[in-house]
Amino acid sequence: MFDEGTKIALFAVVLTAWVFGLTTEQLAPRADLETAVETARLPPLPQEVTPDGAPAQSRVSGIRVDLSDTFTAELLATYVIEGLVVTRREFRNDPTSAISPLDLGIVWGDLAKPGGIDGFEFRTGHRLIWYSPPENTEMPRRWKNQVTNNHLIPANQTVSDVLMEAKVGSHVRLRGYLVKVTGDQISPWRSSLRRDDGSIVGGCEIILVTDVDILEDDQSAA
């Protein structure tokens, strides 16, 4: 239908539009965070991850919190994850950016150890993460379960400020709740509750973050 010259021109137009949209999203002024959750009455959280480094999680039911005038979260589970940040993307213009301005791709367990992601390639899309391991390398058992993409909902401005300091290469601990978000102009936005369902469509964790620690930096992950 198109000759090669036309195909190349169309590809260039699409690529330019994509880069422009990405740049605009990343550089546009960020709206004030709408979330200010009173956390004192929420269920207690585990302090640490499990002994093997996996996220600690426990079911919660029957608790809802208002995130803003237009968004509500149903708590699904308490949650603690500790690991290495491998992707980072800010959001300013999507329907949930007022409550969730940041995604962090995090690896845990064997992948978070020194040298654990040597040779890996990580990329981020719109609320997505892609990754590919090095070729001809023996990988740890169930290593794919150790790659997570996390849509982060800071409980308040203080938490948001600390989260925004995290960068690729940071070692972080996030504590909070996996949630299902409902609100105007969105379909129900539900967190994954499993580590083995991938990190693309439907497999991401949506975390109402009540506490965050940036533990150390590993420049080899940058």
Order of alpha helices (4+ residues) and beta strands (2+ residues): alpha-beta-beta-beta-beta-beta-beta-beta-alpha-beta-beta-beta
